[in-house]
């Protein structure tokens, strides 16, 4: 394996580890404030930029998982306006 391939593999491993950290930080109890949500969005965006050129399928799967954390949760509201969930 050449030096570039070795570096590429090392970068992919770093991206996998970084995604694990960001996923832990994406939990609702950690990102309660608007500032925390903005920081999460910035981290996810930066990860996506780095992951774009990776050929490792794990990196792309983690990118998708991270992007899902930014989508707002759906709430069901009863007809009379009382929140159900």
C-alpha positions as CSV (number, residue, x, y, z in Angstrom):
1,X,0.0,0.0,0.0
2,X,1.4,3.4,-1.0
3,X,1.8,6.3,1.3
4,X,-1.3,8.1,-0.1
5,X,-3.4,5.0,0.4
6,X,-2.2,4.8,4.0
7,X,-3.1,8.4,4.6
8,X,-6.5,7.9,3.0
9,X,-7.3,5.0,5.2
10,X,-6.1,6.9,8.3
11,X,-8.3,9.9,7.3
12,X,-11.3,7.6,6.9
13,X,-10.7,6.1,10.3
14,X,-10.5,9.6,11.8
15,X,-13.8,10.5,10.0
16,X,-15.5,7.4,11.5
17,X,-14.3,8.4,15.0
18,X,-15.4,12.0,14.5
19,X,-18.8,11.0,13.4
20,X,-19.2,8.8,16.5
21,X,-18.4,11.9,18.7
22,X,-20.8,14.1,16.8
23,X,-23.5,11.5,17.0
24,X,-23.1,11.4,20.8
25,X,-23.3,15.2,20.9
26,X,-26.5,15.2,18.8
27,X,-28.6,13.7,21.5
28,X,-31.6,15.9,22.4
29,X,-30.5,16.2,26.0
30,X,-27.2,17.7,24.8
31,X,-28.6,20.0,22.1
32,X,-31.4,21.7,23.9
33,X,-30.4,25.3,23.3
34,X,-30.5,27.1,19.9
35,X,-26.7,27.7,20.2
36,X,-26.1,23.9,20.6
37,X,-28.3,23.2,17.6
38,X,-26.4,25.7,15.5
39,X,-23.1,24.2,16.6
40,X,-24.4,20.7,15.8
41,X,-25.5,21.9,12.3
42,X,-22.1,23.4,11.7
43,X,-20.4,20.2,12.8
44,X,-22.6,18.1,10.6
45,X,-22.0,20.4,7.6
46,X,-18.2,20.3,8.1
47,X,-18.3,16.6,8.4
48,X,-20.3,16.3,5.2
49,X,-17.7,18.5,3.4
50,X,-14.9,16.2,4.6
51,X,-16.8,13.0,3.8
52,X,-17.6,14.0,0.3
53,X,-14.3,12.7,-1.1
54,X,-14.1,9.6,1.0
55,X,-14.5,6.2,-0.7
56,X,-15.3,4.5,2.6
57,X,-19.0,3.4,2.7
58,X,-18.9,3.8,6.5
59,X,-18.1,7.4,6.2
60,X,-21.1,8.0,3.9
61,X,-23.5,6.0,6.1
62,X,-22.4,8.1,9.1
63,X,-22.8,11.3,7.1
64,X,-26.4,10.2,6.4
65,X,-27.0,9.5,10.0
66,X,-25.6,12.8,11.1
67,X,-27.8,14.7,8.5
68,X,-30.8,12.9,9.9
69,X,-30.1,14.4,13.4
70,X,-30.7,17.8,12.0
71,X,-34.2,17.0,10.8
72,X,-36.9,18.2,13.2
73,X,-38.8,15.6,15.0
74,X,-42.5,15.2,14.0
75,X,-45.1,15.8,16.7
76,X,-48.6,14.6,16.6
77,X,-51.2,17.1,17.7
78,X,-54.8,16.2,18.5
79,X,-57.6,18.1,16.8
80,X,-58.3,20.2,19.9
81,X,-54.7,21.4,19.9
82,X,-53.6,19.2,22.8
83,X,-50.1,17.8,22.2
84,X,-50.2,14.0,22.1
85,X,-46.5,13.2,21.7
